[in-house]
Amino acid sequence: MEATKVAEYARALYAAHGDKAEAEAAQKMRACEEAGNANEAKDWEAVRQAIRQIRGPNQG
């Protein structure tokens, strides 16, 4: 997934879920891993990292 798409997904997920967005992305990543979708899992990990950046430091 392109970096712009990752950032777009991260912003949308954060807008929809607030502080729970990172956990939501992690859950989607695990589901993809369990289903054998390694590439999609990597995309969700990138989204999770982007959400962490949006939230900023010391936000749990």
KEPA-593944 format. One record per atom (N, C-alpha, C): chain; z, y, x; atom name. Coordinates in nm, 3 decimals. Example, Ala and Ser with C-alpha at 12.3 -4.5 7.8 and 13.67 -1.06 7.14 Angstrom:
# residues 2
<'A'; <0.780; -0.569; 1.319>; 'N'>
<'A'; <0.780; -0.450; 1.230>; 'CA'>
<'A'; <0.780; -0.330; 1.320>; 'C'>
<'A'; <0.708; -0.225; 1.285>; 'N'>
<'A'; <0.714; -0.106; 1.367>; 'CA'>
<'A'; <0.787; 0.003; 1.290>; 'C'>
***
This chain:
# residues 60
<'A'; <0.000; -0.118; 0.085>; 'N'>
<'A'; <0.000; 0.000; 0.000>; 'CA'>
<'A'; <0.000; 0.124; 0.090>; 'C'>
<'A'; <-0.076; 0.221; 0.052>; 'N'>
<'A'; <-0.084; 0.345; 0.129>; 'CA'>
<'A'; <0.047; 0.421; 0.121>; 'C'>
<'A'; <0.075; 0.500; 0.225>; 'N'>
<'A'; <0.199; 0.577; 0.231>; 'CA'>
<'A'; <0.212; 0.673; 0.113>; 'C'>
<'A'; <0.101; 0.729; 0.069>; 'N'>
<'A'; <0.109; 0.822; -0.045>; 'CA'>
<'A'; <0.149; 0.748; -0.173>; 'C'>
<'A'; <0.099; 0.626; -0.189>; 'N'>
<'A'; <0.135; 0.545; -0.306>; 'CA'>
<'A'; <0.281; 0.504; -0.300>; 'C'>
<'A'; <0.328; 0.467; -0.180>; 'N'>
<'A'; <0.468; 0.430; -0.162>; 'CA'>
<'A'; <0.557; 0.547; -0.204>; 'C'>
<'A'; <0.525; 0.666; -0.156>; 'N'>
<'A'; <0.604; 0.785; -0.189>; 'CA'>
<'A'; <0.598; 0.814; -0.339>; 'C'>
<'A'; <0.482; 0.797; -0.398>; 'N'>
<'A'; <0.465; 0.820; -0.543>; 'CA'>
<'A'; <0.551; 0.723; -0.624>; 'C'>
<'A'; <0.546; 0.595; -0.589>; 'N'>
<'A'; <0.628; 0.494; -0.657>; 'CA'>
<'A'; <0.776; 0.526; -0.639>; 'C'>
<'A'; <0.815; 0.561; -0.517>; 'N'>
<'A'; <0.955; 0.589; -0.488>; 'CA'>
<'A'; <1.006; 0.707; -0.570>; 'C'>
<'A'; <0.928; 0.814; -0.577>; 'N'>
<'A'; <0.969; 0.931; -0.656>; 'CA'>
<'A'; <0.979; 0.897; -0.803>; 'C'>
<'A'; <0.884; 0.820; -0.855>; 'N'>
<'A'; <0.885; 0.783; -0.996>; 'CA'>
<'A'; <1.005; 0.693; -1.027>; 'C'>
<'A'; <1.031; 0.597; -0.941>; 'N'>
<'A'; <1.143; 0.506; -0.963>; 'CA'>
<'A'; <1.276; 0.582; -0.955>; 'C'>
<'A'; <1.285; 0.674; -0.860>; 'N'>
<'A'; <1.408; 0.753; -0.845>; 'CA'>
<'A'; <1.427; 0.845; -0.966>; 'C'>
<'A'; <1.319; 0.902; -1.016>; 'N'>
<'A'; <1.327; 0.988; -1.134>; 'CA'>
<'A'; <1.373; 0.908; -1.256>; 'C'>
<'A'; <1.327; 0.784; -1.266>; 'N'>
<'A'; <1.359; 0.700; -1.381>; 'CA'>
<'A'; <1.498; 0.638; -1.372>; 'C'>
<'A'; <1.540; 0.599; -1.251>; 'N'>
<'A'; <1.663; 0.522; -1.235>; 'CA'>
<'A'; <1.774; 0.592; -1.157>; 'C'>
<'A'; <1.744; 0.708; -1.100>; 'N'>
<'A'; <1.846; 0.780; -1.024>; 'CA'>
<'A'; <1.898; 0.697; -0.908>; 'C'>
<'A'; <2.032; 0.696; -0.893>; 'N'>
<'A'; <2.093; 0.627; -0.780>; 'CA'>
<'A'; <2.075; 0.475; -0.784>; 'C'>
<'A'; <2.033; 0.422; -0.896>; 'N'>
<'A'; <2.011; 0.277; -0.907>; 'CA'>
<'A'; <1.869; 0.237; -0.865>; 'C'>
<'A'; <1.786; 0.334; -0.831>; 'N'>
<'A'; <1.646; 0.307; -0.798>; 'CA'>
<'A'; <1.631; 0.218; -0.675>; 'C'>
<'A'; <1.714; 0.240; -0.574>; 'N'>
<'A'; <1.704; 0.159; -0.452>; 'CA'>
<'A'; <1.735; 0.013; -0.483>; 'C'>
<'A'; <1.836; -0.011; -0.564>; 'N'>
<'A'; <1.871; -0.148; -0.603>; 'CA'>
<'A'; <1.759; -0.210; -0.686>; 'C'>
<'A'; <1.697; -0.131; -0.770>; 'N'>
<'A'; <1.584; -0.180; -0.852>; 'CA'>
<'A'; <1.469; -0.224; -0.762>; 'C'>
<'A'; <1.437; -0.143; -0.661>; 'N'>
<'A'; <1.329; -0.177; -0.568>; 'CA'>
<'A'; <1.365; -0.303; -0.489>; 'C'>
<'A'; <1.491; -0.315; -0.449>; 'N'>
<'A'; <1.535; -0.434; -0.374>; 'CA'>
<'A'; <1.523; -0.559; -0.461>; 'C'>
<'A'; <1.557; -0.546; -0.589>; 'N'>
<'A'; <1.547; -0.659; -0.681>; 'CA'>
<'A'; <1.401; -0.702; -0.696>; 'C'>
<'A'; <1.311; -0.605; -0.709>; 'N'>
<'A'; <1.168; -0.637; -0.721>; 'CA'>
<'A'; <1.118; -0.703; -0.593>; 'C'>
<'A'; <1.166; -0.655; -0.478>; 'N'>
<'A'; <1.127; -0.713; -0.350>; 'CA'>
<'A'; <1.170; -0.860; -0.343>; 'C'>
<'A'; <1.294; -0.889; -0.381>; 'N'>
<'A'; <1.343; -1.027; -0.379>; 'CA'>
<'A'; <1.265; -1.116; -0.474>; 'C'>
<'A'; <1.232; -1.064; -0.591>; 'N'>
<'A'; <1.155; -1.142; -0.687>; 'CA'>
<'A'; <1.018; -1.176; -0.631>; 'C'>
<'A'; <0.957; -1.083; -0.562>; 'N'>
<'A'; <0.826; -1.108; -0.501>; 'CA'>
<'A'; <0.838; -1.212; -0.390>; 'C'>
<'A'; <0.944; -1.201; -0.308>; 'N'>
<'A'; <0.965; -1.299; -0.202>; 'CA'>
<'A'; <0.982; -1.439; -0.260>; 'C'>
<'A'; <1.062; -1.450; -0.365>; 'N'>
<'A'; <1.086; -1.580; -0.428>; 'CA'>
<'A'; <0.958; -1.638; -0.489>; 'C'>
<'A'; <0.870; -1.551; -0.536>; 'N'>
<'A'; <0.744; -1.595; -0.594>; 'CA'>
<'A'; <0.637; -1.621; -0.488>; 'C'>
<'A'; <0.670; -1.594; -0.361>; 'N'>
<'A'; <0.575; -1.619; -0.253>; 'CA'>
<'A'; <0.476; -1.506; -0.231>; 'C'>
<'A'; <0.505; -1.387; -0.284>; 'N'>
<'A'; <0.416; -1.272; -0.269>; 'CA'>
<'A'; <0.466; -1.183; -0.156>; 'C'>
<'A'; <0.442; -1.226; -0.033>; 'N'>
<'A'; <0.494; -1.156; 0.083>; 'CA'>
<'A'; <0.442; -1.013; 0.095>; 'C'>
<'A'; <0.314; -0.992; 0.067>; 'N'>
<'A'; <0.257; -0.857; 0.079>; 'CA'>
<'A'; <0.318; -0.762; -0.022>; 'C'>
<'A'; <0.334; -0.809; -0.144>; 'N'>
<'A'; <0.394; -0.726; -0.248>; 'CA'>
<'A'; <0.542; -0.698; -0.216>; 'C'>
<'A'; <0.609; -0.797; -0.160>; 'N'>
<'A'; <0.749; -0.779; -0.119>; 'CA'>
<'A'; <0.759; -0.671; -0.012>; 'C'>
<'A'; <0.663; -0.669; 0.082>; 'N'>
<'A'; <0.662; -0.565; 0.186>; 'CA'>
<'A'; <0.643; -0.427; 0.124>; 'C'>
<'A'; <0.558; -0.420; 0.023>; 'N'>
<'A'; <0.536; -0.292; -0.046>; 'CA'>
<'A'; <0.666; -0.243; -0.109>; 'C'>
<'A'; <0.738; -0.333; -0.175>; 'N'>
<'A'; <0.864; -0.294; -0.240>; 'CA'>
<'A'; <0.969; -0.255; -0.137>; 'C'>
<'A'; <0.968; -0.320; -0.021>; 'N'>
<'A'; <1.061; -0.281; 0.086>; 'CA'>
<'A'; <1.030; -0.138; 0.132>; 'C'>
<'A'; <0.902; -0.106; 0.143>; 'N'>
<'A'; <0.863; 0.029; 0.182>; 'CA'>
<'A'; <0.906; 0.130; 0.075>; 'C'>
<'A'; <0.893; 0.093; -0.051>; 'N'>
<'A'; <0.939; 0.181; -0.160>; 'CA'>
<'A'; <1.090; 0.200; -0.150>; 'C'>
<'A'; <1.162; 0.092; -0.123>; 'N'>
<'A'; <1.308; 0.100; -0.111>; 'CA'>
<'A'; <1.349; 0.195; 0.001>; 'C'>
<'A'; <1.280; 0.185; 0.113>; 'N'>
<'A'; <1.310; 0.274; 0.227>; 'CA'>
<'A'; <1.279; 0.420; 0.191>; 'C'>
<'A'; <1.170; 0.441; 0.118>; 'N'>
<'A'; <1.135; 0.578; 0.077>; 'CA'>
<'A'; <1.239; 0.634; -0.018>; 'C'>
<'A'; <1.291; 0.551; -0.108>; 'N'>
<'A'; <1.396; 0.596; -0.199>; 'CA'>
<'A'; <1.521; 0.634; -0.119>; 'C'>
<'A'; <1.552; 0.555; -0.019>; 'N'>
<'A'; <1.668; 0.585; 0.066>; 'CA'>
<'A'; <1.652; 0.722; 0.132>; 'C'>
<'A'; <1.530; 0.755; 0.173>; 'N'>
<'A'; <1.505; 0.886; 0.233>; 'CA'>
<'A'; <1.518; 0.997; 0.130>; 'C'>
<'A'; <1.471; 0.973; 0.010>; 'N'>
<'A'; <1.481; 1.072; -0.097>; 'CA'>
<'A'; <1.629; 1.101; -0.128>; 'C'>
<'A'; <1.709; 0.997; -0.134>; 'N'>
<'A'; <1.851; 1.011; -0.167>; 'CA'>
<'A'; <1.925; 1.085; -0.058>; 'C'>
<'A'; <1.882; 1.069; 0.065>; 'N'>
<'A'; <1.947; 1.136; 0.176>; 'CA'>
<'A'; <2.064; 1.055; 0.233>; 'C'>
<'A'; <2.122; 1.106; 0.342>; 'N'>
<'A'; <2.231; 1.033; 0.408>; 'CA'>
<'A'; <2.359; 1.033; 0.325>; 'C'>
<'A'; <2.441; 0.932; 0.350>; 'N'>
<'A'; <2.575; 0.923; 0.289>; 'CA'>
<'A'; <2.573; 0.919; 0.137>; 'C'>
<'A'; <2.472; 0.855; 0.083>; 'N'>
<'A'; <2.462; 0.844; -0.063>; 'CA'>
<'A'; <2.485; 0.700; -0.108>; 'C'>
<'A'; <2.563; 0.627; -0.033>; 'N'>
<'A'; <2.595; 0.490; -0.073>; 'CA'>
<'A'; <2.497; 0.396; -0.024>; 'C'>
***
